[in-house]
Amino acid sequence: MPPCLCYVFDCQCTATCGGGVQKRSSTCVDSRGSELSESYCSAKDRLLERECNADPCPVWKVHDWTAVSGNCVGVTDLKQLKMRGFFCEA
């Protein structure tokens, strides 16, 4: 049986979304699992990293500006209220 590459994956992706990289290490071994020189194994089979978590990242959906009715001095729109965390009495 020819030598083969055995892989150990680092399961961590470098990003949770938007595209990252997952890496792995490899060792050239014979059929008994004994380590051999890399020259015995095919280099084309030695993929050491791959893309992961390619889904787009979540984004904020920003709504149109809205007039506020109520008793908030100096605040004229709902977006400003939400950003500052103010609560108004109607």
C-alpha positions in Angstrom: 0.0 0.0 0.0 1.4 3.4 -0.9 2.0 6.1 1.7 -0.8 8.4 2.5 -1.3 11.8 4.2 -3.1 11.9 7.5 -4.7 15.1 8.5 -5.5 16.8 11.8 -8.0 19.7 11.4 -8.0 22.8 13.5 -11.8 23.0 13.6 -11.7 26.7 14.3 -12.6 29.0 11.4 -10.9 32.4 11.4 -14.3 34.1 10.9 -17.9 33.5 12.0 -19.3 34.9 8.8 -18.2 36.6 5.6 -15.5 34.1 4.8 -12.7 32.7 6.8 -10.0 30.0 6.7 -9.8 26.6 8.4 -6.3 25.1 8.6 -5.0 21.6 9.1 -1.7 19.9 9.5 -0.6 16.8 7.7 1.9 13.9 8.2 3.1 11.5 5.5 2.6 7.9 6.9 2.8 4.3 5.6 0.1 1.7 6.0 1.2 0.9 9.6 1.0 4.6 10.5 4.7 5.2 10.7 5.8 8.7 9.8 7.7 9.0 6.5 9.5 11.9 4.8 7.2 14.2 2.9 8.9 13.2 -0.4 7.0 9.8 -0.3 3.6 11.5 -0.5 1.9 13.3 -3.3 2.1 17.1 -2.8 -1.1 17.6 -4.8 -3.1 15.8 -2.1 -1.8 18.1 0.6 -4.5 20.7 1.0 -3.7 22.5 4.2 -6.4 25.1 4.3 -9.9 25.7 3.0 -12.6 28.4 3.1 -15.2 28.3 5.8 -18.2 30.3 7.0 -18.7 32.0 3.7 -22.3 33.1 4.5 -22.7 36.9 4.6 -22.6 38.6 8.0 -25.8 40.0 9.4 -26.3 43.7 8.8 -28.4 46.4 10.5 -31.6 47.3 8.7 -32.1 51.1 9.1 -35.6 52.5 8.8 -36.6 55.9 7.5 -36.6 58.9 9.9 -39.9 59.3 11.7 -41.3 62.3 13.5 -41.8 61.8 17.2 -44.9 62.9 19.1 -44.7 63.4 22.8 -42.8 65.2 25.4 -39.1 64.9 24.6 -37.2 68.2 24.7 -34.6 68.5 22.0 -35.3 65.2 20.3 -37.1 65.4 17.0 -37.0 62.0 15.5 -37.5 58.4 16.5 -34.2 57.1 15.3 -32.4 59.6 17.6 -34.6 58.3 20.5 -33.7 54.7 19.8 -30.0 55.4 19.5 -29.9 57.2 22.8 -32.2 54.8 24.6 -34.7 57.6 25.6 -38.3 56.8 26.4 -40.9 59.5 26.0 -44.4 60.0 27.4 -47.0 60.4 24.7 
